[in-house]
Amino acid sequence: MSMWRGVKARRSVGTALAVVALGFSLTACGSSGEDGKEPASGAPSTAPKEETPKEEGTDGPTVPDTTTTLATINGSNGFQFVVNTAARDEGGFLTVTGSIKNTTSKQIYAPTQWSGQETQVKRTGPSLGGTTLVDKGQKKRYYVLRDTDGFPLTTTGITGVKAGESVSFYAQFPAPPEGTSEVDLQVPLMPTATIAIS
């Protein structure tokens, strides 16, 4: 008898929790942006660099202004980096965008060296955290910026790329001084390329 009462009590508690959860989810779904027109976005703080693409294709995000090519970097590992932009952002940042193409006839995998050697960045998973910019005039090297949780402000999660396919990338760095008009882009295991800053 007491067991049946326990089952009924658990059902009552479960029903009450379901009602509370439903009410909470309806409240959350009803939230909107400041002007009440757009729902709030759950995108992470590093997403803005992926939000600026122009809709030139239908296969997901594309990099901005792909009509310009600043550099083409061919690696011995079958990867080809095409750099399209290196633009100064407000706040003193420099964002580099482009695409990574598999130029082989089979799927190839991103080398772990692309993520860099920092323990904190390695634990965030595959990324382009090992990419650097070199300002030869100022004799300074710039590393990919990190957020407060240690995640690099660059494309993450690149593992395998199928034959002939490309994936977009971005990497954000501290901006060199205004007088610097070009920098060397260095991706681990790839040749160095000089790119112009816009």
N, CA, C and O of each residue as an XYZ file, in Angstrom:
792
protein
N       0.822     -1.201      0.000
C       0.000      0.000      0.000
C       0.858      1.254      0.000
O       0.628      2.174     -0.785
N       1.861      1.286      0.897
C       2.738      2.451      0.947
C       3.534      2.597     -0.335
O       3.899      3.705     -0.730
N       3.808      1.449     -0.996
C       4.538      1.518     -2.258
C       3.699      2.222     -3.324
O       4.217      3.033     -4.091
N       2.378      1.905     -3.369
C       1.490      2.545     -4.342
C       1.388      4.037     -4.089
O       1.350      4.831     -5.029
N       1.343      4.433     -2.778
C       1.314      5.848     -2.441
C       2.588      6.541     -2.918
O       2.550      7.681     -3.382
N       3.738      5.826     -2.796
C       5.018      6.391     -3.251
C       5.028      6.619     -4.747
O       5.545      7.631     -5.222
N       4.456      5.677     -5.498
C       4.384      5.820     -6.959
C       3.526      7.022     -7.318
O       3.887      7.818     -8.185
N       2.358      7.151     -6.627
C       1.475      8.285     -6.901
C       2.147      9.608     -6.564
O       1.984     10.602     -7.272
N       2.913      9.605     -5.460
C       3.613     10.834     -5.062
C       4.666     11.208     -6.084
O       4.824     12.380     -6.427
N       5.394     10.199     -6.573
C       6.423     10.473     -7.592
C       5.800     11.009     -8.874
O       6.353     11.891     -9.530
N       4.623     10.451     -9.222
C       3.937     10.932    -10.427
C       3.523     12.392    -10.262
O       3.653     13.199    -11.183
N       3.024     12.712     -9.076
C       2.595     14.096     -8.821
C       3.772     15.052     -8.901
O       3.669     16.127     -9.492
N       4.906     14.654     -8.298
C       6.100     15.498     -8.346
C       6.591     15.628     -9.779
O       6.970     16.717    -10.208
N       6.588     14.515    -10.532
C       7.028     14.548    -11.932
C       6.167     15.456    -12.770
O       6.669     16.204    -13.609
N       4.833     15.392    -12.540
C       3.913     16.257    -13.286
C       4.172     17.719    -12.966
O       4.190     18.566    -13.860
N       4.374     18.014    -11.677
C       4.643     19.400    -11.274
C       5.933     19.914    -11.907
O       5.984     21.050    -12.378
N       6.981     19.077    -11.920
C       8.243     19.489    -12.537
C       8.086     19.719    -14.034
O       8.670     20.653    -14.583
N       7.294     18.864    -14.705
C       7.075     19.026    -16.142
C       6.370     20.340    -16.439
O       6.711     21.026    -17.402
N       5.375     20.699    -15.602
C       4.652     21.965    -15.787
C       5.593     23.151    -15.611
O       5.546     24.104    -16.388
N       6.457     23.093    -14.579
C       7.410     24.184    -14.334
C       8.383     24.300    -15.496
O       8.663     25.402    -15.968
N       8.906     23.148    -15.966
C       9.867     23.172    -17.081
C       9.229     23.731    -18.338
O       9.852     24.509    -19.060
N       7.957     23.330    -18.614
C       7.259     23.830    -19.797
C       7.067     25.337    -19.711
O       7.264     26.053    -20.694
N       6.683     25.815    -18.531
C       6.501     27.253    -18.352
C       7.796     28.014    -18.563
O       7.809     29.085    -19.171
N       8.903     27.443    -18.047
C      10.205     28.093    -18.211
C      10.629     28.134    -19.673
O      11.130     29.153    -20.150
N      10.426     27.009    -20.397
C      10.843     26.980    -21.801
C      10.003     27.918    -22.647
O      10.518     28.522    -23.588
N       8.694     28.058    -22.327
C       7.860     29.002    -23.072
C       8.302     30.432    -22.821
O       8.273     31.257    -23.735
N       8.714     30.740    -21.591
C       9.220     32.078    -21.271
C      10.499     32.346    -22.036
O      10.689     33.435    -22.578
N      11.388     31.343    -22.082
C      12.667     31.517    -22.782
C      12.441     31.696    -24.265
O      13.113     32.510    -24.897
N      11.489     30.938    -24.844
C      11.227     31.046    -26.273
C      10.629     32.390    -26.635
O      10.788     32.861    -27.761
N       9.949     33.004    -25.696
C       9.299     34.269    -25.984
C      10.214     35.462    -25.900
O       9.795     36.575    -26.221
N      11.480     35.268    -25.470
C      12.381     36.419    -25.341
C      12.790     36.912    -26.702
O      12.815     36.140    -27.661
N      13.109     38.182    -26.805
C      13.504     38.758    -28.084
C      14.609     39.745    -27.864
O      14.997     40.035    -26.732
N      15.123     40.270    -28.986
C      16.194     41.260    -28.919
C      15.665     42.576    -28.391
O      14.506     42.669    -27.985
N      16.510     43.591    -28.395
C      16.153     44.872    -27.814
C      14.957     45.499    -28.490
O      14.158     46.162    -27.828
N      14.810     45.308    -29.804
C      13.709     45.938    -30.517
C      12.500     45.024    -30.608
O      11.494     45.402    -31.210
N      12.569     43.815    -30.019
C      11.443     42.902    -30.023
C      11.225     42.208    -31.348
O      10.225     41.508    -31.508
N      12.118     42.373    -32.298
C      11.939     41.784    -33.622
C      12.699     40.484    -33.796
O      12.238     39.600    -34.519
N      13.839     40.341    -33.162
C      14.663     39.164    -33.369
C      14.825     38.398    -32.078
O      14.990     39.003    -31.019
N      14.781     37.050    -32.144
C      15.042     36.268    -30.949
C      16.495     36.357    -30.566
O      17.360     36.574    -31.414
N      16.767     36.187    -29.272
C      18.147     36.252    -28.785
C      18.949     35.117    -29.379
O      18.442     34.006    -29.532
N      20.176     35.383    -29.708
C      21.055     34.371    -30.286
C      21.838     33.690    -29.198
O      22.255     34.325    -28.230
N      22.046     32.373    -29.356
C      22.839     31.627    -28.384
C      24.251     31.413    -28.867
O      24.942     30.530    -28.360
N      24.704     32.192    -29.831
C      26.038     32.001    -30.406
C      27.112     32.389    -29.416
O      26.930     33.339    -28.655
N      28.249     31.667    -29.406
C      29.341     32.010    -28.505
C      30.001     33.310    -28.901
O      29.764     33.833    -29.990
N      30.845     33.841    -27.998
C      31.463     35.139    -28.220
C      32.406     35.144    -29.409
O      32.716     36.210    -29.942
N      32.870     33.973    -29.837
C      33.798     33.933    -30.959
C      33.083     33.875    -32.302
O      33.737     33.909    -33.345
N      31.744     33.787    -32.300
C      31.002     33.613    -33.530
C      30.957     34.822    -34.449
O      30.801     34.619    -35.653
N      31.080     36.078    -33.985
C      30.903     37.204    -34.883
C      31.738     37.148    -36.144
O      31.300     37.648    -37.180
N      32.908     36.567    -36.100
C      33.730     36.515    -37.294
C      33.125     35.608    -38.348
O      33.413     35.755    -39.535
N      32.270     34.649    -37.916
C      31.602     33.763    -38.855
C      30.278     34.373    -39.339
O      29.674     33.862    -40.282
N      29.821     35.467    -38.697
C      28.533     36.041    -39.030
C      28.613     37.066    -40.152
O      27.577     37.536    -40.622
N      29.807     37.423    -40.591
C      29.954     38.483    -41.575
C      29.987     38.020    -43.028
O      30.215     38.840    -43.917
N      29.762     36.701    -43.304
C      29.924     36.287    -44.680
C      28.880     36.864    -45.621
O      27.766     37.189    -45.209
N      29.254     36.989    -46.897
C      28.310     37.368    -47.929
C      27.726     36.074    -48.478
O      28.431     35.072    -48.588
N      26.451     36.090    -48.819
C      25.805     34.883    -49.280
C      26.092     34.683    -50.757
O      25.279     35.033    -51.612
N      27.250     34.119    -51.048
C      27.647     33.887    -52.428
C      27.386     32.455    -52.851
O      27.430     32.144    -54.042
N      27.116     31.581    -51.897
C      26.850     30.190    -52.215
C      25.752     29.674    -51.315
O      25.226     30.406    -50.477
N      25.404     28.399    -51.492
C      24.336     27.824    -50.701
C      24.850     26.739    -49.770
O      24.054     26.116    -49.068
N      26.130     26.496    -49.741
C      26.697     25.429    -48.927
C      27.196     25.939    -47.591
O      28.306     25.601    -47.180
N      26.395     26.750    -46.898
C      26.800     27.248    -45.593
C      27.575     28.536    -45.715
O      27.569     29.179    -46.765
N      28.259     28.925    -44.616
C      28.952     30.201    -44.593
C      30.101     30.255    -45.590
O      30.808     29.268    -45.796
N      30.277     31.406    -46.197
C      31.433     31.621    -47.056
C      32.232     32.763    -46.464
O      31.713     33.541    -45.664
N      33.480     32.865    -46.851
C      34.300     33.933    -46.309
C      33.955     35.243    -47.003
O      33.547     35.236    -48.164
N      34.112     36.363    -46.312
C      33.792     37.646    -46.926
C      34.728     37.967    -48.086
O      35.909     37.624    -48.055
N      34.205     38.610    -49.080
C      34.988     39.148    -50.189
C      35.975     38.133    -50.753
O      37.187     38.347    -50.720
N      35.452     37.037    -51.265
C      36.317     36.007    -51.846
C      36.829     36.398    -53.232
O      37.577     35.645    -53.855
N      36.425     37.578    -53.713
C      36.902     38.023    -55.025
C      38.371     38.449    -54.973
O      39.037     38.524    -56.005
N      38.865     38.723    -53.776
C      40.263     39.145    -53.613
C      41.080     37.993    -53.049
O      40.644     37.304    -52.127
N      42.263     37.788    -53.606
C      43.183     36.777    -53.072
C      44.480     37.466    -52.694
O      45.190     37.994    -53.550
N      44.786     37.457    -51.396
C      46.024     38.073    -50.919
C      47.210     37.124    -51.035
O      48.338     37.553    -51.278
N      46.944     35.827    -50.857
C      48.027     34.839    -50.938
C      47.432     33.452    -51.127
O      46.322     33.170    -50.675
N      48.181     32.598    -51.796
C      47.852     31.184    -51.922
C      49.042     30.407    -51.394
O      50.160     30.546    -51.890
N      48.790     29.582    -50.377
C      49.868     28.850    -49.712
C      49.656     27.357    -49.946
O      48.666     26.788    -49.487
N      50.583     26.727    -50.658
C      50.488     25.302    -50.947
C      51.429     24.527    -50.044
O      52.642     24.741    -50.056
N      50.856     23.626    -49.261
C      51.668     22.822    -48.357
C      51.996     21.468    -48.954
O      51.296     20.993    -49.848
N      53.047     20.850    -48.470
C      53.431     19.527    -48.947
C      52.467     18.455    -48.447
O      52.498     17.320    -48.923
N      51.607     18.812    -47.486
C      50.661     17.859    -46.923
C      49.352     17.772    -47.712
O      48.439     17.049    -47.313
N      49.254     18.504    -48.831
C      48.046     18.462    -49.658
C      47.046     19.554    -49.365
O      46.051     19.678    -50.078
N      47.280     20.356    -48.332
C      46.388     21.465    -48.010
C      46.838     22.733    -48.736
O      48.030     22.983    -48.915
N      45.858     23.514    -49.141
C      46.123     24.813    -49.763
C      45.325     25.878    -49.016
O      44.102     25.794    -48.912
N      46.033     26.876    -48.501
C      45.382     28.007    -47.844
C      45.244     29.137    -48.865
O      46.227     29.538    -49.488
N      44.043     29.639    -49.033
C      43.816     30.825    -49.854
C      43.383     31.924    -48.897
O      42.347     31.808    -48.243
N      44.169     32.987    -48.812
C      43.868     34.101    -47.907
C      43.171     35.190    -48.707
O      43.715     35.700    -49.686
N      41.954     35.544    -48.279
C      41.159     36.532    -49.001
C      41.202     37.924    -48.390
O      41.230     38.915    -49.119
N      41.209     38.015    -47.058
C      41.199     39.328    -46.425
C      42.102     39.353    -45.199
O      42.318     38.332    -44.546
N      42.616     40.518    -44.905
C      43.348     40.784    -43.664
C      42.950     42.202    -43.273
O      43.614     43.171    -43.641
N      41.868     42.308    -42.531
C      41.252     43.610    -42.277
C      41.336     44.009    -40.813
O      41.141     43.194    -39.912
N      41.633     45.289    -40.601
C      41.614     45.842    -39.245
C      40.168     46.015    -38.804
O      39.325     46.507    -39.555
N      39.899     45.596    -37.561
C      38.568     45.767    -36.986
C      38.612     46.884    -35.957
O      39.684     47.286    -35.503
N      37.444     47.376    -35.598
C      37.368     48.352    -34.519
C      37.829     47.687    -33.230
O      37.519     46.522    -32.979
N      38.551     48.409    -32.438
C      39.031     47.844    -31.186
C      40.463     47.347    -31.249
O      40.979     46.812    -30.268
N      41.111     47.518    -32.398
C      42.523     47.140    -32.488
C      42.789     45.687    -32.817
O      43.788     45.122    -32.370
N      41.902     45.067    -33.600
C      42.095     43.684    -33.999
C      42.368     43.584    -35.488
O      42.014     44.479    -36.256
N      42.997     42.492    -35.889
C      43.220     42.206    -37.302
C      42.655     40.813    -37.564
O      43.081     39.838    -36.946
N      41.700     40.726    -38.479
C      41.062     39.449    -38.785
C      41.479     38.987    -40.172
O      41.339     39.714    -41.156
N      41.992     37.765    -40.230
C      42.410     37.147    -41.485
C      41.375     36.087    -41.843
O      41.027     35.254    -41.007
N      40.878     36.113    -43.090
C      39.896     35.125    -43.527
C      40.338     34.485    -44.832
O      41.165     35.028    -45.565
N      39.776     33.334    -45.099
C      40.100     32.631    -46.338
C      39.506     31.244    -46.337
O      38.501     30.989    -45.674
N      40.129     30.343    -47.083
C      39.645     28.967    -47.160
C      40.824     28.001    -47.170
O      41.939     28.345    -47.562
N      40.539     26.787    -46.727
C      41.526     25.714    -46.716
C      41.001     24.622    -47.634
O      39.905     24.103    -47.425
N      41.779     24.276    -48.647
C      41.325     23.294    -49.630
C      42.189     22.042    -49.582
O      43.404     22.109    -49.398
N      41.536     20.905    -49.751
C      42.236     19.633    -49.916
C      42.490     19.455    -51.407
O      41.551     19.251    -52.176
N      43.737     19.529    -51.817
C      44.067     19.446    -53.241
C      44.369     18.016    -53.692
O      44.761     17.804    -54.840
N      44.194     17.043    -52.811
C      44.492     15.653    -53.154
C      43.226     14.922    -53.611
O      42.140     15.500    -53.647
N      43.382     13.659    -53.955
C      42.255     12.843    -54.407
C      41.688     11.973    -53.294
O      40.879     11.085    -53.561
N      42.096     12.211    -52.058
C      41.566     11.443    -50.927
C      41.388     12.375    -49.733
O      41.926     13.482    -49.710
N      40.628     11.913    -48.742
C      40.429     12.725    -47.541
C      41.740     12.821    -46.768
O      42.446     11.829    -46.585
N      42.049     14.029    -46.321
C      43.248     14.231    -45.512
C      42.863     14.930    -44.211
O      41.800     15.542    -44.105
N      43.747     14.823    -43.233
C      43.423     15.292    -41.886
C      44.353     16.428    -41.461
O      45.551     16.425    -41.747
N      43.761     17.388    -40.774
C      44.520     18.554    -40.310
C      45.582     18.104    -39.312
O      45.278     17.344    -38.393
N      46.817     18.560    -39.478
C      47.864     18.191    -38.524
C      47.636     18.836    -37.164
O      47.120     19.949    -37.074
N      48.019     18.136    -36.121
C      47.833     18.657    -34.760
C      48.656     19.922    -34.526
O      48.321     20.723    -33.654
N      49.721     20.106    -35.291
C      50.572     21.297    -35.125
C      49.816     22.592    -35.404
O      50.205     23.648    -34.906
N      48.743     22.531    -36.190
C      47.963     23.737    -36.464
C      47.380     24.332    -35.186
O      47.160     25.540    -35.109
N      47.129     23.492    -34.186
C      46.534     23.967    -32.934
C      47.529     24.722    -32.062
O      47.120     25.453    -31.159
N      48.822     24.563    -32.311
C      49.835     25.230    -31.500
C      50.292     24.363    -30.344
O      49.809     23.246    -30.156
N      51.230     24.889    -29.573
C      51.857     24.127    -28.500
C      51.327     24.446    -27.109
O      51.678     23.763    -26.147
N      50.485     25.475    -26.982
C      50.011     25.864    -25.657
C      49.042     24.821    -25.102
O      48.095     24.422    -25.779
N      49.283     24.392    -23.885
C      48.465     23.354    -23.256
C      47.011     23.775    -23.170
O      46.118     22.979    -23.460
N      46.761     25.023    -22.773
C      45.383     25.497    -22.608
C      44.635     25.495    -23.943
O      43.451     25.161    -23.992
N      45.322     25.867    -25.020
C      44.674     25.892    -26.330
C      44.482     24.475    -26.851
O      43.464     24.181    -27.478
N      45.443     23.594    -26.602
C      45.317     22.213    -27.059
C      44.078     21.539    -26.486
O      43.428     20.740    -27.159
N      43.755     21.866    -25.236
C      42.621     21.198    -24.604
C      41.286     21.651    -25.204
O      40.269     20.997    -24.974
N      41.259     22.743    -25.962
C      40.019     23.209    -26.578
C      39.718     22.469    -27.871
O      38.660     22.681    -28.465
N      40.620     21.608    -28.321
C      40.382     20.813    -29.525
C      41.087     21.373    -30.747
O      41.809     22.366    -30.651
N      40.879     20.736    -31.902
C      41.546     21.170    -33.137
C      41.210     22.612    -33.486
O      40.056     23.031    -33.397
N      42.227     23.368    -33.885
C      42.010     24.768    -34.251
C      43.190     25.241    -35.088
O      44.075     24.463    -35.443
N      43.183     26.535    -35.394
C      44.323     27.182    -36.051
C      45.039     28.072    -35.044
O      45.592     29.112    -35.404
N      45.026     27.657    -33.779
C      45.618     28.439    -32.698
C      47.115     28.609    -32.799
O      47.672     29.487    -32.141
N      47.792     27.796    -33.607
C      49.241     27.920    -33.771
C      49.648     28.900    -34.851
O      50.838     29.108    -35.085
N      48.667     29.507    -35.515
C      48.948     30.472    -36.583
C      49.463     31.780    -35.985
O      48.966     32.231    -34.953
N      50.452     32.384    -36.627
C      51.006     33.657    -36.153
C      51.165     34.642    -37.301
O      51.195     34.259    -38.470
N      51.265     35.913    -36.945
C      51.612     36.979    -37.884
C      52.942     37.570    -37.455
O      53.194     37.723    -36.260
N      53.791     37.903    -38.407
C      55.072     38.524    -38.099
C      55.153     39.873    -38.801
O      55.015     39.975    -40.020
N      55.379     40.899    -37.999
C      55.606     42.248    -38.508
C      57.117     42.447    -38.540
O      57.731     42.760    -37.520
N      57.709     42.265    -39.712
C      59.173     42.327    -39.811
C      59.703     43.728    -39.527
O      60.786     43.879    -38.961
N      58.946     44.750    -39.915
C      59.390     46.121    -39.673
C      59.490     46.440    -38.195
O      60.447     47.080    -37.760
N      58.509     46.000    -37.418
C      58.487     46.241    -35.980
C      59.188     45.131    -35.193
O      59.379     45.235    -33.981
N      59.563     44.076    -35.900
C      60.195     42.899    -35.280
C      59.324     42.331    -34.162
O      59.782     42.099    -33.044
N      58.039     42.114    -34.507
C      57.086     41.573    -33.535
C      56.331     40.401    -34.136
O      56.050     40.358    -35.334
N      56.011     39.447    -33.261
C      55.190     38.300    -33.650
C      53.853     38.405    -32.910
O      53.815     38.687    -31.712
N      52.758     38.174    -33.643
C      51.425     38.249    -33.060
C      50.777     36.870    -33.094
O      50.774     36.187    -34.118
N      50.228     36.478    -31.941
C      49.574     35.182    -31.815
C      48.057     35.347    -31.891
O      47.528     36.427    -31.627
N      47.363     34.266    -32.252
C      45.903     34.276    -32.280
C      45.381     34.635    -30.890
O      45.852     34.103    -29.885
N      44.408     35.540    -30.842
C      43.825     35.963    -29.571
C      43.057     34.815    -28.919
O      42.601     33.897    -29.601
N      42.918     34.873    -27.598
C      42.160     33.885    -26.835
C      41.012     34.585    -26.113
O      41.120     35.758    -25.754
N      39.915     33.863    -25.904
C      38.846     34.433    -25.094
C      39.108     34.124    -23.623
O      40.131     33.528    -23.285
N      38.191     34.527    -22.753
C      38.428     34.377    -21.312
C      38.461     32.918    -20.865
O      38.966     32.614    -19.785
N      37.929     32.017    -21.682
C      37.967     30.592    -21.347
C      39.153     29.875    -21.984
O      39.293     28.659    -21.853
N      40.008     30.635    -22.677
C      41.187     30.038    -23.288
C      40.978     29.543    -24.703
O      41.906     29.003    -25.305
N      39.775     29.712    -25.255
C      39.531     29.273    -26.623
C      40.149     30.264    -27.607
O      39.987     31.473    -27.442
N      40.854     29.773    -28.627
C      41.443     30.683    -29.605
C      40.367     31.306    -30.478
O      39.389     30.651    -30.838
N      40.556     32.582    -30.814
C      39.601     33.275    -31.679
C      39.957     32.977    -33.128
O      40.465     33.825    -33.863
N      39.674     31.755    -33.501
C      39.960     31.250    -34.838
C      39.032     30.079    -35.114
O      38.354     29.588    -34.211
N      39.003     29.640    -36.346
C      38.191     28.485    -36.706
C      38.649     27.273    -35.911
O      39.845     27.009    -35.793
N      37.685     26.539    -35.368
C      37.994     25.344    -34.594
C      37.266     24.146    -35.201
O      36.347     24.301    -36.005
N      37.694     22.958    -34.800
C      36.995     21.745    -35.207
C      37.352     21.219    -36.579
O      36.714     20.278    -37.052
N      38.359     21.798    -37.243
C      38.764     21.269    -38.550
C      39.528     19.968    -38.311
O      40.574     19.970    -37.662
N      39.016     18.877    -38.825
C      39.715     17.594    -38.690
C      40.003     17.043    -40.077
O      41.080     17.275    -40.626
N      39.061     16.326    -40.641
C      39.256     15.797    -41.985
C      38.585     16.666    -43.027
O      37.505     17.209    -42.795
N      39.242     16.799    -44.198
C      38.663     17.531    -45.331
C      38.645     16.576    -46.518
O      39.679     16.016    -46.884
N      37.482     16.391    -47.115
C      37.347     15.449    -48.221
C      38.071     15.954    -49.472
O      38.358     17.143    -49.608
N      38.356     15.024    -50.372
C      39.084     15.338    -51.603
C      38.401     16.454    -52.374
O      37.202     16.399    -52.647
N      39.188     17.475    -52.723
C      38.692     18.577    -53.537
C      37.812     19.576    -52.817
O      37.406     20.571    -53.418
N      37.502     19.347    -51.550
C      36.616     20.257    -50.830
C      37.389     21.340    -50.091
O      38.585     21.208    -49.828
N      36.674     22.420    -49.761
C      37.266     23.545    -49.038
C      36.445     23.859    -47.794
O      35.236     23.629    -47.759
N      37.109     24.382    -46.786
C      36.419     24.884    -45.595
C      36.892     26.311    -45.340
O      38.055     26.639    -45.573
N      35.991     27.149    -44.864
C      36.346     28.535    -44.568
C      37.116     28.616    -43.260
O      36.946     27.774    -42.378
N      37.958     29.623    -43.138
C      38.653     29.845    -41.871
C      38.750     31.332    -41.576
O      38.664     32.175    -42.469
N      38.929     31.625    -40.299
C      39.272     32.985    -39.874
C      40.207     32.871    -38.689
O      40.212     31.858    -37.990
N      40.991     33.896    -38.464
C      41.860     33.979    -37.291
C      41.990     35.446    -36.916
O      42.209     36.299    -37.777
N      41.854     35.736    -35.628
C      41.894     37.127    -35.168
C      43.133     37.355    -34.307
O      43.442     36.575    -33.407
N      43.830     38.444    -34.611
C      45.088     38.793    -33.953
C      45.010     40.225    -33.419
O      44.130     40.989    -33.814
N      45.931     40.585    -32.520
C      46.077     42.015    -32.210
C      46.548     42.731    -33.478
O      47.374     42.195    -34.216
N      46.042     43.912    -33.732
C      46.431     44.631    -34.946
C      47.809     45.259    -34.796
O      48.101     45.874    -33.770
N      48.664     45.110    -35.814
C      49.946     45.825    -35.805
C      49.702     47.334    -35.877
O      48.579     47.762    -36.142
N      50.734     48.139    -35.646
C      50.563     49.601    -35.728
C      50.017     50.035    -37.087
O      50.187     49.336    -38.086
N      49.364     51.188    -37.112
C      48.739     51.704    -38.338
C      49.728     51.814    -39.494
O      49.346     51.662    -40.654
N      50.985     52.075    -39.186
C      51.983     52.215    -40.245
C      52.363     50.918    -40.916
O      53.018     50.940    -41.958
N      51.976     49.785    -40.354
C      52.306     48.483    -40.935
C      51.276     48.129    -41.989
O      50.084     48.037    -41.697
N      51.736     47.932    -43.216
C      50.811     47.652    -44.323
C      50.825     46.196    -44.758
O      49.944     45.769    -45.505
N      51.816     45.419    -44.303
C      51.833     44.005    -44.630
C      52.522     43.207    -43.526
O      53.368     43.722    -42.796
N      52.137     41.940    -43.427
C      52.689     41.040    -42.411
C      52.904     39.670    -43.045
O      52.351     39.365    -44.102
N      53.709     38.858    -42.386
C      53.901     37.479    -42.825
C      52.964     36.573    -42.050
O      52.931     36.605    -40.820
N      52.206     35.765    -42.772
C      51.309     34.799    -42.155
C      52.044     33.465    -42.068
O      52.565     32.964    -43.065
N      52.080     32.894    -40.861
C      52.774     31.628    -40.653
C      51.818     30.607    -40.047
O      51.364     30.758    -38.912
N      51.520     29.565    -40.821
C      50.720     28.443    -40.354
C      51.677     27.269    -40.193
O      52.435     26.976    -41.117
N      51.668     26.588    -39.051
C      52.597     25.469    -38.863
C      52.549     24.468    -40.023
O      51.475     24.095    -40.495
N      53.729     24.044    -40.467
C      53.931     23.070    -41.551
C      53.599     23.612    -42.940
O      53.616     22.864    -43.917
N      53.294     24.922    -43.033
C      53.007     25.549    -44.338
C      54.049     26.619    -44.602
O      54.611     27.180    -43.661
N      54.319     26.912    -45.880
C      55.242     27.995    -46.188
C      54.709     29.340    -45.698
O      53.498     29.534    -45.595
N      55.610     30.258    -45.399
C      55.232     31.613    -44.974
C      54.744     32.411    -46.171
O      55.284     32.289    -47.270
N      53.719     33.229    -45.954
C      53.208     34.084    -47.032
C      53.067     35.510    -46.530
O      52.628     35.734    -45.402
N      53.439     36.477    -47.363
C      53.283     37.886    -47.031
C      51.912     38.348    -47.522
O      51.554     38.134    -48.680
N      51.143     38.986    -46.622
C      49.805     39.448    -46.994
C      49.665     40.929    -46.675
O      50.240     41.425    -45.706
N      48.898     41.626    -47.499
C      48.661     43.056    -47.312
C      47.496     43.262    -46.358
O      46.525     42.505    -46.376
N      47.599     44.294    -45.522
C      46.537     44.628    -44.576
C      45.658     45.721    -45.190
O      46.156     46.721    -45.707
N      44.340     45.506    -45.121
C      43.427     46.512    -45.645
C      42.819     47.312    -44.514
O      42.017     48.214    -44.756
